[in-house]
Amino acid sequence: MAKLTPTNNAPGLQISKPSASEPATASAVCHCGASASAKGDAQVGALVAGWNANHGSAHAGGGAE
């Protein structure tokens, strides 16, 4: 299995929740240079919402906003 953690050379959003009883974790790196990480279901939810609003597909044209 490939390592899925995002990097500057391979930006993206990675989320993990090994089981229902463990907290979710996430890391994100955008090609605009922004990066973030979170632990806990609520914090991961906030990171995903921020990613969707400000990064990822928000940069569909390839440039930083």
N, C-alpha and C positions, 0 to 999 in steps of 0.2 A: 504494500500500500504506500502511496506517495505521501510525503509530508505535506499537509494542507495549510500550515501556518502561513498567513500572508507576509510578504516582504516587499521592499521597495521595488524589486525586480519582478515580483509576481503579486501585485496588489489584490485585495479582496477582503472578504468577511468570512471568518471561520467561527462556528459555534459548536460547542460540545456539551452534551448532557448525558453522561454515561448511564445514569439510571434515574428513576423518578425520585429517589431519596437523596440524590446528590445535587448540589447547586450547578447551574449552567455556568459555563465560562465562554468568553468570546474575545477575539482579537480582530482588529481591522487595520488595514493600511490602504490608503488611497493614493493614486498616482499623483495627486496634487501635493503630497507630502504629509498629510494629516495621518495620525495613527492613534489608536485607543485600545484599551483592554478593559474587561469587566468580569466580575465574578458575582454570582448570585442571579437568580431569575429576574428580579426587578431591574437590576443594573444592566443585565444583558438585553432586556427588552428596551431599555432607554438607549443603549448603544445602537441597536438595530434601527430604532426609530430615527435617531440622528443620522445614521448611515444612509437610510432611505431618503431622508429629507435633504441632505447636504452633500452626499458623496455617491459613489457607485453610479447608478443610472442618472443621477443629477448631473454628472459629468459626461453624459453620453457623447458629447462632441469631442471629448478627449482633452479639454483644457480645464484649468482650475477656475472655479467661480469665486 
